Amino acid sequence: MSDLSVISSGRPLLLVGCGKMGTALLQGWLARGLSPDAVNIIDPLADQLSEQFPTIAEARLTDNWSSVSEITPSFVLLAVKPQTMDDILPRLSAYVDGGAVFLSIAAGKTLSYFAGGLGKEAAVVRAMPNTPSAIGQGMTGLCSNAYVTKEQKTVCAALMKAVGEVAWVENEGQMDAITAVSGSGPAYVFHMAEAMIAAGEAVGLSADDAKRFALKTLYGSVALLEQSGEEAGVLRKNVTSPAGTTEAALNVLMAEEDGLTQLMTRAMQAAAARSRELSE
Ligand SMILES: NC(=O)c1ccc[n+]([C@@H]2O[C@H](COP(=O)([O-])OP(=O)(O)OC[C@H]3O[C@@H](n4cnc5c(N)ncnc54)[C@H](OP(=O)(O)O)[C@@H]3O)[C@@H](O)[C@H]2O)c1
């Protein structure tokens, strides 16, 4: 928690937008010991948040920008939808002179977009989290512009660690690849679950059994991969006896020209290309 100790009631964190991601982050920060007096929150539904966050004083929860005009935030966490960003940036530019760091989790909003809205010298960090962040199991990629200090980067990483793991990239262009791998990635896994359930039914299980056997297999396999420390390929070979059932299936999944690797590569190339398009 010491990385967050620079955030104080005098130099608080301003959370802009307390929807799904904002709530998950705030829960994580408070659970990790961030003082409730060191956070200000602005959201149209602020009056409903006091029940959910009883330790945060009502004066710190607002739907009114004039209530936060006097504060000098050290960090501003932007957790609104990308399409709302144009409206709120003009309200935030006053914090630039106060030395605030802006940490955005909005998909597709680039560092140069924020330079356009906040001024070229604003310190900005861009984060790409994913939906498992909602249960503290997220993976977040981070990149920053040149105005963010090493110490401020440490705090930004600590803020995002509240909902999972984090990793920095040097080059913002890699955010398109991160979007393709981990940002959109949960959908690939959910689709894999759908495919295994449908195929389980096709080979003779009831819908309920297909779901039960497929989901526990997915969950257990990922846990084994993480806990054993082995490479995925080694664990795959461990399940595959020569001329056995797994080999019969893998002959289909690992077919040289249209196997899963080729399919996944095409899928992620499409996602990365779309991410580049959306950032333009
Ligand atoms: N959900 C994810 O897993 C995920 C993953 C990666 C990135 N992200 C990014 O995270 C951001 C937030 O996503 P989310 O899923 O948390 O969306 P969300 O649940 O809709 O949360 C956005 C919040 O911002 C509020 N808001 C709207 N206008 C505002 C304003 N002018 N000032 C202050 N607050 C305002 C919204 O209130 P109303 O509902 O009343 O409009 C809502 O509570 C998005 O930019 C998204 O790209 C999310």
The ligand as an SDF file (V2000), in Angstrom:
LIG
                    3D

 48 52  0  0  0  0  0  0  0  0999 V2000
  -15.8310   -2.8760  -18.2580 N   0  0  0  0  0  0  0  0  0  0  0  0
  -14.6130   -3.3450  -18.5400 C   0  0  0  0  0  0  0  0  0  0  0  0
  -14.2490   -4.4500  -18.2150 O   0  0  0  0  0  0  0  0  0  0  0  0
  -13.6020   -2.4910  -19.2420 C   0  0  0  0  0  0  0  0  0  0  0  0
  -12.4340   -3.0790  -19.7750 C   0  0  0  0  0  0  0  0  0  0  0  0
  -11.4940   -2.2570  -20.4060 C   0  0  0  0  0  0  0  0  0  0  0  0
  -11.7030   -0.8860  -20.4700 C   0  0  0  0  0  0  0  0  0  0  0  0
  -12.8480   -0.3570  -19.9600 N   0  0  0  0  0  0  0  0  0  0  0  0
  -13.0380    1.0840  -20.0630 C   0  0  0  0  0  0  0  0  0  0  0  0
  -13.4550    1.5630  -18.8110 O   0  0  0  0  0  0  0  0  0  0  0  0
  -14.2790    2.6980  -18.9910 C   0  0  0  0  0  0  0  0  0  0  0  0
  -15.4900    2.5540  -18.1190 C   0  0  0  0  0  0  0  0  0  0  0  0
  -16.1970    1.3860  -18.5030 O   0  0  0  0  0  0  0  0  0  0  0  0
  -17.3400    0.7780  -17.5810 P   0  0  0  0  0  0  0  0  0  0  0  0
  -17.6450   -0.5640  -18.1320 O   0  0  0  0  0  0  0  0  0  0  0  0
  -16.9920    0.9480  -16.1460 O   0  0  0  0  0  0  0  0  0  0  0  0
  -18.5270    1.8110  -17.9880 O   0  0  0  0  0  0  0  0  0  0  0  0
  -19.7670    2.2640  -17.1040 P   0  0  0  0  0  0  0  0  0  0  0  0
  -20.1870    1.1880  -16.1700 O   0  0  0  0  0  0  0  0  0  0  0  0
  -20.7830    2.8550  -18.0510 O   0  0  0  0  0  0  0  0  0  0  0  0
  -19.1440    3.4320  -16.2150 O   0  0  0  0  0  0  0  0  0  0  0  0
  -18.9690    4.7620  -16.6490 C   0  0  0  0  0  0  0  0  0  0  0  0
  -19.4680    5.6630  -15.5270 C   0  0  0  0  0  0  0  0  0  0  0  0
  -19.1910    7.0270  -15.8530 O   0  0  0  0  0  0  0  0  0  0  0  0
  -20.3550    7.7830  -15.5350 C   0  0  0  0  0  0  0  0  0  0  0  0
  -20.4040    9.0400  -16.2570 N   0  0  0  0  0  0  0  0  0  0  0  0
  -21.0400    9.3440  -17.4260 C   0  0  0  0  0  0  0  0  0  0  0  0
  -20.8680   10.6420  -17.7360 N   0  0  0  0  0  0  0  0  0  0  0  0
  -20.0960   11.1750  -16.7530 C   0  0  0  0  0  0  0  0  0  0  0  0
  -19.5820   12.4800  -16.5160 C   0  0  0  0  0  0  0  0  0  0  0  0
  -19.8100   13.4930  -17.3670 N   0  0  0  0  0  0  0  0  0  0  0  0
  -18.8330   12.6860  -15.3970 N   0  0  0  0  0  0  0  0  0  0  0  0
  -18.6000   11.6740  -14.5470 C   0  0  0  0  0  0  0  0  0  0  0  0
  -19.0650   10.4240  -14.7110 N   0  0  0  0  0  0  0  0  0  0  0  0
  -19.8000   10.1700  -15.8130 C   0  0  0  0  0  0  0  0  0  0  0  0
  -21.4810    6.8480  -15.9160 C   0  0  0  0  0  0  0  0  0  0  0  0
  -22.6970    7.2750  -15.3540 O   0  0  0  0  0  0  0  0  0  0  0  0
  -24.0850    6.9260  -16.1430 P   0  0  0  0  0  0  0  0  0  0  0  0
  -24.1640    5.4440  -16.2190 O   0  0  0  0  0  0  0  0  0  0  0  0
  -25.1360    7.5590  -15.2840 O   0  0  0  0  0  0  0  0  0  0  0  0
  -23.9340    7.5650  -17.5030 O   0  0  0  0  0  0  0  0  0  0  0  0
  -20.9880    5.5250  -15.3150 C   0  0  0  0  0  0  0  0  0  0  0  0
  -21.2650    5.4310  -13.9410 O   0  0  0  0  0  0  0  0  0  0  0  0
  -14.6170    2.7760  -20.4760 C   0  0  0  0  0  0  0  0  0  0  0  0
  -13.8990    3.8440  -21.0600 O   0  0  0  0  0  0  0  0  0  0  0  0
  -14.1470    1.4600  -21.0310 C   0  0  0  0  0  0  0  0  0  0  0  0
  -13.6170    1.6050  -22.3460 O   0  0  0  0  0  0  0  0  0  0  0  0
  -13.7960   -1.1250  -19.3470 C   0  0  0  0  0  0  0  0  0  0  0  0
  1  2  1  0
  2  3  2  0
  2  4  1  0
  4  5  1  0
  4 48  2  0
  5  6  2  0
  6  7  1  0
  7  8  2  0
  8  9  1  0
  8 48  1  0
  9 10  1  0
  9 46  1  0
 10 11  1  0
 11 12  1  0
 11 44  1  0
 12 13  1  0
 13 14  1  0
 14 15  2  0
 14 16  1  0
 14 17  1  0
 17 18  1  0
 18 19  2  0
 18 20  1  0
 18 21  1  0
 21 22  1  0
 22 23  1  0
 23 24  1  0
 23 42  1  0
 24 25  1  0
 25 26  1  0
 25 36  1  0
 26 27  1  0
 26 35  1  0
 27 28  2  0
 28 29  1  0
 29 30  1  0
 29 35  2  0
 30 31  1  0
 30 32  2  0
 32 33  1  0
 33 34  2  0
 34 35  1  0
 36 37  1  0
 36 42  1  0
 37 38  1  0
 38 39  2  0
 38 40  1  0
 38 41  1  0
 42 43  1  0
 44 45  1  0
 44 46  1  0
 46 47  1  0
M  CHG  2   8   1  16  -1
M  END
$$$$
